[in-house]
């Protein structure tokens, strides 16, 4: 075991979900730095709605959407492999509760049930999700980025907390919280 406390397995699990989550974060930093991530930047003034995207739309994008609504932002969310109507798992509900957000009413939306609107900005959690969006003819033309680029500090990979520790679920939601709060300032045209 390393003497560096931030490299201990318990610290990695709490901060990044898994060692794979840490590796993917490092790769995402490199991909965004050299411009290989499939980011299509919007015109700031044109953004009217935040659209949060993750895998199942029951943890990360669900939390981001509910928080964005609470902050007065026009928002919605969907999952690239979601089942419409699926509920957030109990650990996600508990972590959100601890941060003052109620996820109980959220029902997942699959990407096929999402209707794009002018002014939408897709905000994915992972570079590989941006790749899937870019390869999808129904979504490819939309402006898109990584939600974690607005986090403090930047976290271009927000590892999926589903079935991971309660501590990481909370960490993930806290990071998402910093990003969504920054979006409120960055895109005033999305205010309701």
C-alpha positions in Angstrom: 0.0 0.0 0.0 1.2 3.5 -0.8 2.1 6.0 1.9 0.3 8.7 -0.1 -3.2 8.8 1.5 -4.9 9.9 -1.7 -3.6 6.7 -3.4 -5.0 4.3 -0.8 -7.7 2.0 -2.2 -10.2 3.5 0.3 -9.5 7.0 -0.8 -9.7 6.1 -4.5 -13.0 4.3 -3.9 -14.4 7.4 -2.1 -13.1 10.0 -4.5 -13.2 8.2 -7.9 -15.5 5.2 -7.5 -12.9 2.6 -8.5 -9.3 2.6 -9.7 -10.8 2.3 -13.2 -12.7 5.5 -12.5 -9.4 7.3 -11.6 -7.7 6.0 -14.8 -10.7 7.1 -17.0 -10.5 10.5 -15.3 -6.9 10.8 -16.2 -7.6 9.7 -19.8 -10.5 12.2 -20.0 -8.2 15.0 -18.9 -5.8 14.1 -21.7 -8.6 13.7 -24.3 -10.0 17.1 -23.5 -6.6 18.7 -23.4 -5.6 17.5 -26.9 -9.1 18.0 -28.3 -10.1 14.4 -29.1 -13.2 14.5 -27.0 -16.3 14.9 -29.2 -17.2 18.3 -27.7 -19.2 20.7 -29.8 -19.2 24.1 -28.1 -22.4 26.1 -28.1 -22.7 29.8 -28.4 -23.3 30.8 -24.8 -26.2 33.2 -25.6 -28.0 30.5 -27.6 -28.2 27.9 -24.7 -31.8 27.7 -23.4 -31.9 24.3 -21.7 -29.4 22.0 -20.0 -29.8 18.3 -21.1 -28.0 15.9 -18.7 -26.9 12.6 -20.2 -25.6 9.4 -18.6 -26.0 5.7 -19.0 -29.2 4.8 -17.1 -30.6 8.2 -16.1 -31.1 7.1 -12.5 -28.1 8.5 -10.7 -25.8 11.2 -12.2 -28.1 12.8 -14.9 -31.1 12.5 -12.7 -29.5 14.3 -9.8 -28.1 17.0 -12.2 -31.6 17.6 -13.7 -33.4 17.9 -10.3 -30.7 20.2 -8.9 -30.8 22.3 -12.1 -34.6 22.7 -11.8 -34.2 23.7 -8.1 -31.7 26.4 -9.2 -34.2 27.7 -11.8 -32.6 26.3 -14.9 -34.6 24.8 -17.8 -33.4 21.2 -17.9 -34.1 17.6 -18.7 -32.2 14.4 -18.8 -31.9 11.1 -20.5 -29.9 7.9 -20.5 -28.1 6.3 -23.5 -29.1 2.8 -22.2 -32.1 3.7 -20.0 -35.4 2.2 -19.4 -38.1 4.9 -19.4 -39.7 5.2 -16.1 -37.0 3.4 -14.1 -36.6 4.8 -10.6 -33.3 5.9 -8.9 -31.8 3.2 -6.6 -32.1 3.6 -2.8 -28.4 4.6 -2.5 -28.9 7.5 -5.0 -32.0 8.6 -3.2 -30.2 8.5 0.2 -27.2 10.5 -1.1 -29.4 13.1 -2.8 -31.5 13.4 0.4 -28.3 14.1 2.3 -27.7 17.0 -0.1 -31.3 18.3 0.2 -32.5 16.9 -3.2 -35.5 14.6 -3.5 -34.9 12.1 -6.4 -38.0 10.0 -5.6 -40.3 11.5 -8.2 -37.7 11.1 -11.0 -38.4 8.5 -13.7 -35.7 7.7 -16.2 -36.0 8.7 -19.9 -34.3 6.8 -22.7 -32.6 8.8 -25.5 -35.3 7.7 -28.0 -37.9 9.5 -25.8 -35.9 12.8 -25.7 -37.2 15.5 -28.0 -34.4 18.0 -28.9 -35.2 21.7 -28.9 -33.4 24.8 -30.2 -31.0 25.9 -27.5 -30.3 22.5 -26.0 -26.8 21.8 -24.6 -26.1 18.1 -24.0 -23.9 17.5 -20.9 -22.5 14.0 -20.7 -20.7 12.5 -17.7 -18.0 10.6 -19.7 -16.0 11.0 -22.9 -17.3 7.7 -24.2 -20.9 9.0 -23.9 -19.9 12.0 -26.1 -18.6 9.4 -28.6 -22.0 7.7 -28.6 -23.8 11.0 -29.0 -21.6 12.0 -31.9 -22.3 8.6 -33.6 -26.0 9.0 -33.2 -27.6 10.7 -36.3 -30.5 12.0 -34.1 -28.2 13.7 -31.6 -24.9 14.4 -33.5 -25.7 17.9 -34.6 -26.5 19.2 -31.0 -24.0 21.2 -29.0 -22.4 18.9 -26.4 -19.8 18.9 -23.6 -18.8 17.2 -20.4 -20.7 18.3 -17.3 -17.5 17.8 -15.2 -15.7 20.6 -17.1 -17.8 23.0 -15.0 -17.0 21.3 -11.7 -14.5 22.6 -9.2 -12.0 21.2 -9.7 -12.7 20.1 -13.2 -13.7 16.4 -13.5 -14.2 15.5 -17.1 -15.0 11.9 -16.1 -17.8 11.4 -13.6 -17.6 7.7 -13.0 -20.9 5.9 -12.7 -21.8 5.5 -9.0 -24.4 2.8 -9.6 -23.7 -0.2 -7.3 -20.5 1.5 -5.9 -20.0 2.8 -2.3 -22.4 5.2 -0.6 -19.4 7.5 0.0 -18.6 7.7 -3.7 -22.3 8.3 -4.6 -22.2 11.3 -2.3 -18.9 12.5 -3.7 -20.2 12.1 -7.3 -23.3 14.1 -6.4 -21.2 16.8 -4.7 -19.1 17.2 -7.8 -22.2 17.4 -10.0 -23.5 20.0 -7.6 -20.5 22.3 -8.2 -20.8 21.9 -11.9 -24.6 22.6 -12.1 -24.1 25.7 -9.9 -21.4 26.9 -12.3 -23.8 26.3 -15.3 -26.3 28.7 -13.7 -23.7 31.5 -13.9 -22.3 30.4 -17.3 -25.6 30.2 -19.2 -28.0 32.9 -18.0 -30.3 32.3 -21.0 -31.3 28.9 -19.5 -32.9 30.5 -16.5 -36.6 29.8 -16.2 
